Amino acid sequence: MTIMLRKPGKAYYTALHSHWPVTLLNTIMKVLSACIAEDLTHVVETHGLLPSNNFGSRPGCTTMDSLHYVAKFVKDA
């Protein structure tokens, strides 16, 4: 079933050029991008591909963790 919104002043809707498909490509790409990011994060964390002092955008790594790391590094120096 196709629902068509009629435009004022446009009476001829049987021609092919009068239809414009509605695409949800942006929404689909956002969902796909989030799924791929989640898969990559899982693989990186599972196999330990990032160094332990990399705190950016990692699950379970907060700003406080990075501050504790810096404080420990300074105290050890």
C-alpha positions in Angstrom: 0.0 0.0 0.0 1.4 3.4 -1.0 0.3 6.6 0.6 0.8 9.7 -1.4 0.6 13.2 -0.2 -0.9 15.5 -2.8 0.8 18.8 -3.5 -1.4 21.8 -4.2 -1.4 22.7 -7.9 -0.1 19.3 -9.1 -2.9 17.1 -10.5 -0.9 14.6 -12.6 0.5 11.8 -10.5 0.8 9.0 -13.0 4.1 10.0 -14.6 7.3 8.3 -13.3 9.1 11.6 -12.7 6.3 12.8 -10.2 7.4 10.3 -7.6 10.3 10.9 -5.3 11.4 8.0 -3.1 11.9 8.6 0.6 15.2 7.2 1.7 16.4 6.5 5.2 20.0 6.1 4.3 21.3 8.4 7.0 19.4 6.5 9.7 20.5 3.1 8.3 24.1 4.2 8.2 24.0 5.5 11.8 22.8 2.1 13.0 25.3 0.2 10.8 28.1 2.4 12.0 27.2 1.8 15.6 27.1 -1.9 15.1 30.6 -1.9 13.4 32.0 0.3 16.2 30.7 -2.1 18.8 32.2 -5.1 17.0 35.6 -3.4 16.6 35.6 -2.4 20.3 34.9 -6.0 21.3 37.7 -7.4 19.1 40.2 -4.8 20.3 39.4 -5.4 23.9 39.3 -9.1 23.6 42.7 -9.4 21.9 44.4 -6.6 23.8 45.3 -4.6 20.7 45.6 -1.2 22.4 48.1 -0.3 25.1 46.9 -0.2 28.7 47.6 3.5 29.0 45.2 4.4 26.1 42.1 5.7 27.8 40.2 7.4 24.9 36.7 6.0 24.0 37.2 2.7 25.7 34.6 1.0 27.8 35.4 1.1 31.6 38.1 3.7 31.2 37.1 7.0 32.7 38.8 10.4 33.1 39.5 9.5 36.7 41.4 6.4 35.5 43.6 8.6 33.3 44.2 11.1 36.1 45.2 8.3 38.5 47.6 7.0 35.9 49.2 10.4 35.4 49.5 10.9 39.2 51.1 7.5 39.6 53.5 8.3 36.8 54.5 11.6 38.3 55.0 10.1 41.8 57.1 7.3 40.4 59.3 9.8 38.5 
